[in-house]
């Protein structure tokens, strides 16, 4: 016996266990026949577990059996069928929901996974999905809140009974046509089934691609922030720095600075070099005083021949000039047109009010550059001291001993203490010498053992070589012996 359930995401064809579960099958068929399930909401969907429906109120607390419309409140529910035992083994099993008292009404669920043993014995399996497993896959992937309620409505739109072996109860109200849904029935507080949630549908393809690229860039930036590669996901590189690559290894910082200086004032020009060997890595960073000069150099110098090499010029994506300013304060940039070596000009935003009190100094770098990949140290510079360093120097004075205590003579150790100390040192020395002798003997024994192993290997190799020579000699004699009768016979014939 089959029933077709048309949902907002696809159709499901259900076969019923009419012989094993006659009461559940009859109740389900008659409810489908009177269009009771039309516009019922899938109010609980749990991925790879179940999808529950059958409640006209959409709350999960309503629903009654088909006999309620005939016999009244006393027939709201009916007893569950426990025998024969049918388990939730297959994906797409249809089962009536237990109301907590081993009774059923109208609510049912369909399983979205296999071997759901936790449901066995608590709910009654009365059918399975024979067609429409792809629809179950879509149903399992819908987006839901923490309570399992889909953000966009998934409803049963229509039910079609293909075969009904049970007689209709007397007084069953069968409608002539499918009833229209009421406004209260369709109000779920979520997105309607016909509501479009794709905001990019009417946008051109170029704009959609740009939005997708922006989302991917933000996701990658967030990942880099999480692993600590950048201080903040919203960080942006400076717009007055050029990245130059495909350089000749012989090109130096001075050469690039002379070439690019015709476009404007240059604050820093650095060819990046290997930290150990000092060899050029064939790329450089050039920082201009203003952004307009940087843009002019970008348009004019790309693909220009320098030292027999076609260079490539692009805007720098390095954020090495960005520094973390502390929890809750975000990041800060060094101001444009400032030299790192001038601490008065390069005061970070948090020290702009008092630039002369900046307690930071640049560390010396092994690399030749002084502008990129720089770190700060809390060493004192130019004779100025930070408040923390002054506090550290004041602490030892507060903890010093009193003058009377310092003037007291130090107590000399007694003769017995000196003897015990000397005996202890002598015992430690003997133990140390003993350990060293044992270690030396062990090393000598291992060396001798390895030498004996090598001698045995050499003897075996010589023995194998002698055996190969003897085998060759034996084969040669055997071949000569076989050839001698043949030569004798040929000579006799001649």
N, C-alpha and C positions, 0 to 999 in steps of 0.2 A: 504494500500500500504506500503510495507516494503523495507528497505535498510539495508544491513549489512555493518558496518564500522569496518574494522580490524585495530586496533591500536597496538603500540609496547608493550602495557601492557594488552591487552585483546580485546575482540570483543564486539560491541554494535549493537543491533538490534533496528531499528528505525521505528516506525509507523507514517505515515503522515496524516494530516488533509487535504485531497485532496479536499473535498467539501467546507470546511470553508475557506481554504487558497489555492486556485488553483494556483495563480501566484507564490507564494513562493515554493509550492510543485513542480510545474513544473520546476522552475529554479534549485532547489536542485537536482531533479532526473536527469535532463539533464547534470548538472555538474558532477554528479557521473558517468553518462554513458560515458562521454568523458574523464574520469579519471583525472578530473581537481584537485581533492582533494588529489591525491596520493602524499605521502611524505610531506603533509602539516604539519606544526609544531603547536603544542598547545603553542602559544606564550604568553598566559596570563592565569594563573591558580590561583584562589583565593579560599582558603580552605573554604568549606561549602558555597560557593557562586556560582561561574561560572568557566567554562573552555572554553576559546575562541580559535578558529582555523578558517581555511578556507582561509588564506592568503598565496599564494605560495611564497611570498617573506620572510615570517616569521617575518615581522616587525610590523604588525598590521595596516599598512597604505596602503596596496595594496588590490588587488582582484577586479573582475568585474563580472557582470552577464553573463549568457550563451549567451545573445543576442549580446554581444560585439563582439564575433567572427563572427557574421553574419552581423550585421548592422553597426558596427564601434563605434566610440567614442560617438555618440549620444545615444546609448543604453547601456552605461557602467553601469548605475543603473536603477532601476525601483521603482515605488511608493510602499510604504508600505500599507498593508491591515489592516484596523482598525476594520472592522465589519465582523462577530460578535466578541464580546470581548472575548478573551481567556486569562486567567491570569496565572501567573507563580506560580501555587499552588503546583505542585508535583515536587519531585526530578526527574531529568532526562528530563525536558522540553527542547525541541529544539527550538531555537529562532534565527531569522535573526538579525544581528547587524545593528543598525541605524547609518548611516554615518554622522549624524548631520543635515541633511536636509530632514528628514522623507523619506529617500530612502534607498534601499538595494542593495548590490552587491553579493559577494560570501561568506563573512565572516558570521559565525554563532557561537553560543555558546550553551553549555549544562549546565543546572543548577545543582549544587551540594548540594542544600538544598531545603527546602520546604517553601512555603508562602513568596516568595521574591516579596513583593508588590512594592518595589521601581522600579522594572523593568516594571511594567504594564503600558501600554499606550505609552512606548518609543520604545519597540522592539516587533516584530511580532512573536508570538508563532505559529509554523506550524507543530509540531510533538512532540513525546515523546519517550523515551527509554523504550521498552517493555521487553527486555532481556539484561542483562549485568550490573545490578546495582552494582555487586561486582567490576566490572571494574571502575565504577564511584567512588567507595570508594577508590580504589588505586590511581585514578587520583587526588582525593582531598587531599591525603596524600603525594604527591610528594614534595620534597624540592625545594623551590623557593627563589629568591632574593627579595629585597624590591619592585621591580616593578612587581612581580608575574611571572617572567620568570623562568622555571624549570632549575636547574643546569645540569640535564641530559635530553637530548632530548626525548620528547614524541611526536610521529608522527602518522599520518594516513598512514598506509601502503597500503591499498587496499580498494576499495568500490565495493560492489556487489548489483545490483538492482534486487530485486526479482520480482517486479511487477510494471509496468509503464502504467497507464491508458491514458497518454497524447501522442499525435502524435509528432514525431520528427519534429522540424522546418526545412524548406527547407535550405539546405546548411550547416547543422550541421555536423562538422567533427568528426565522430565516429571512433576511432582507432581500428585496428584489435586485438591488444594486449596492455597490460599495458606498457606505456613508461618507459624506464629506467631513474633513477634520474640523474641529472647533478651534477657536483662537486660543483657548486655554490649553488645549492639547499640544499646539505647536509652540507655545511659549516655554522654552526651556532655559533661557538665560545664556545660551551659548550661540555659536554661529549656526545659522540655518543650513539646511542641506543644500540649498541652491545659492547660498551666499558665496561670492568669489573672494578668496583670501589671497590670491596671487596679485600683489601690487605691481608686478612687472609685466602684466599681460598686455597692456596697451602702450607700453613704452617701446621705442625703437631698439633694435638689436645692439647698436653701439652703446647706448646708455645702459642697457642691461649688463653688457660685458664689463663696462666701467664700474658699475655698482658691485658686481661679483668680484672684480679685481680688488676693489677697496675693502670688501669684507675679508677676503683672503689675506690682504696685507695687514689688516688689524689683527686677525687671528695669529699670523706669524709674529707680529710685534708683541702680542700678549705672551706667546710662548717664550720668546727671547727674554722678556722681562721676568718670567717665572724662573728661568734657569740662570738668570743673573748676567746675561750678556749685555743688556742695556739697562740703564737706571730706571726708565719709565717707558711705557708702551706708546705714549703720545710724544715722545722725543722726536725732534726734527733736526736734520743736519744743517749747518750754516750755509747761507746762500752766496757767500763771497769766497768760497774755496773751490778750486778746480782739481780734478783728479786726472793725471797724465800718465798713460801707460804705453807699452811697446817702445820704450826708450832703448837707445844704444847703451851698453854697459859703460862706455867711456864718457857719457854725458854726465856732467857734474852739476852741483847746485848753482854755482856761479853762472854756468852757461845758460841754464834755464831762466835764471833771474834776469840776465841781460836780454834774452830773447823776449820774455813776456813783459818786461818793464815798459815797453813802448805803449802798452795799453793802459797803464796807470801805475800808481804807487803800490809796491808789493811789501807786505809785512813779513812774510816768511816764504821761503822756497826750499823744500827739502826732498832730496832723492832718498827713498827708503833703501837701507842697506842691511845685509845680513849681520846679525849680532856677533857672530864668531869670526867670520872671515873678513867682514867689511866690504864685501863685493856688492855691487848694485843689484837690486832686485827688479830693475827696469820699470819702475813706476815711481811717481812723485806726487806731492801735494803742493799747491801754490795758493797762498792766501793773499787776496787783494784788500786794499783799504776800503773800497766801496763795491757795492753789488753791480753797478753799471759797467765798471771796468771788467769785472769778472765775466759778465754776459758777453761783452764785446770780444774778449779773448776766446771765449767758448765758440763763437760763431766763426772767428777768423783763423784759429789755429788747429782746428780738427783736420787730420789727414795731411798735415804739413810735414815736409822732409827735414829732419834734424839728425845730423851725423849719420847720413845714409839710412835712416829708418823713418818710416811713415808712422807718426805718433797718432794716438787716439786721445781726444780730450772730452771729458764729461764732468758734470758737477759732482762734487764729492758727496758720498753717502756716509762718511765717517762721523760718528758722534763722540769722538774722543775728547772734544772740548767741553762736553756736557758733564757736569759733576752733580752727584747726589748731595742735596743740601740738608738732609735730615728727615726724620719721620714726620709726616704731615706737612712738609714744606715743598715737596716735589723736587724739581731739578732746576738748575740755573745755567745760563750760557755766559761765557765771557763776552764782553761787549765788543762790537766790531771796531776794528782799527786800533786795538790794544796789543801791546807786545807782552808776551808772557814773562820776559825777563825784567820788566818794570813793574814792581809790585804796587806802586801807587796808581798806575794806569790799569792794572789788571785785578783790582779788588773785586771780588765776587759780589753779587747783589746784596748779600747779607752784611758786607763790610763797606758798602758805598758811603755810609754816613761818616765813618771814621777810617779812611783808607790808610792813614799813617800807622794805625794800630794793628795792621794785618799781621798775624803771627806766623804766617806760613812762608815757606821757602821751597824753591824747586830743587829736587834731587838731581844730581848729575846722572846722565844716562850714558851707557856704553855706546849706544848708537849715535851717529853724528848729528841727527836732528835734535832740535830743541822745541819743537812745536807740537808734534803729534805723539800720542801714547805717553803723555807725561803724567807723573804722579806727584802728589804733594807730601811733604814731610813736616813734622812739627818741630824741626830743628830751629834754633834761634837764628835770626838774620839781622845784620846791620846793628848789632848791639842791643836790639830790642828784645824784651823778654815777655813771654805770655804770662797771664795771671796764674795759670796752673803751674808753670815752671817755678814762679816765685813761691807758690805755696809749698811745692815739693822741697824747695831749699830751706824753707822756714821750719819744716817739720823736724828735721834732725836737731835743730837748736832747742826746740821745746822738749825733746826727749833726752837731752844730754844730762849727765849726772851733775849733782851739786858739787861745788868746789871742795867741800870737806870730804866728800866721798872719793873724788879723784885723787886727793892728796894722801889717802890712806895707803900704806905699803901693801904690796901684794903678798899673800901668804905663800911661803916656800913649801914644796912638797916634802914629806918625810922620807927617811932612808928606805923604809919598807915599801912605800909606794913606788919609789924609783926602781927598786929591785923587781917588783911585780911587773912594772911596765917593760923593763928590759927583758924579763923572761917571756912575757907575752909576745914582744916583737921578735925574739929569737925563735919562738915556737912557730909563729906565722912565717918567718923566713924559711925555716926547715920544711914546713908543709908546702910552701911555694916551690922550693927547689925540688922537693919530691915529686910534685905534680909535673913540673917541667921535665924531670928525668923520665917519668913514666910516658909522658907524651912523646918525648924524643925516641924512646925505645919502641913505642907503638909505630911511629912513623918509619923508623928503620926496618921494623919487621914487615910493614906493608910494602916498603920499597923492595926488600929482598924477595918477598912473595911475588910481587909483580915481575921482578927480574927472572925468577925461576919459571913463571908462566910464559914469559917471552922466550926463554931458552927452550922450553918444551914445545912451543909452537914452531920455533925454527927447526928443531929436530924432526917434528912431524912433517914439515914442509920438505925437508931434505929427503925423508923417507918416501914421500909421495913422488918426488922428482926421480929418485932411483927406481921406483916401481914403474914409472912411466917410461924411463929409458930401457929397462929390462923388457917391458912389453913391446916397445918398438923393435928391439933387437930380436925378440922371439918371433914377431910377425915377419920381420925381414928374412930370417932364416927359413921360416915356413914357406914364404913365397919363393925363395930360391930353390928349396927342395922340390916344390911342385913344378917349377919350370925346368929343372935339370932333365927329367925323363923325356920331356917334349923335345929339347934340343938334341938329345941322343938319338931319338927316333928320326928327326929330320936329317941328321948327319948320316944315319945308316941308309936312308932312302937315297940320299944324294950319292 
